[in-house]
């Protein structure tokens, strides 16, 4: 078993606990076996990578999850259909977004964005819509 990393809640500062998908999505049998980190009092959670159990990004409460969902609705069609100016690959699009946001590409991932960065990215991606 892979050691569980310490994942802190950015809202209350407490440690999040590892739970399975049945806790987060009780109505989604397809996610029941997936692993998540959750801070129940803050209604904040994040999924984990299957191979190493590391979180996909930072914990997100309802507001941040909604912002990230809007971002994915704008971002995913651009790389899935090759609609960006570069080769259309996901990494290329993240690199381009990092340039416009003036942040290191290592910090440019929707799962790592806080509410402020998500709002900035949303303004950019709305201009890039195909």
C-alpha positions, 0 to 999 in steps of 0.5 A: 500500500502506498503511504498516504500523503498529508493533505491539508484543507485550504479552508480550515487548515485541518487534515483531509482524510482519505475516503472512497468514492461512495462517500463523495458520490453515493449515487455513482456506483462507477466512482465507488472504488475511486480514492478521494481526500475529503474535509467533510466540514468544509465540503471540500474534496479532491480525487487521486491518481490511480497509480500513486494515490496523490491528489489531482490538485488542491481540495475544492469546496462547492464554489471552486468545484463549480469554477473548475467545472466551467473551466473544463467545459471551456478548456477540454474542447480546445485540446480534444478538437485541436482548436488551439493555435498550437498542435492541439495537445492538452499540454500545449494548451496548458503551456499557452495558458501559462504564458498568458497568465504569466505563471510557470507551466508547472503551476498551470493546471485546473486542479491546482487553481484557486478561485482567483486563478480560475477566474483569470483562466476563465476570462482567457479561455472564453476568448479562445472558444472555437 
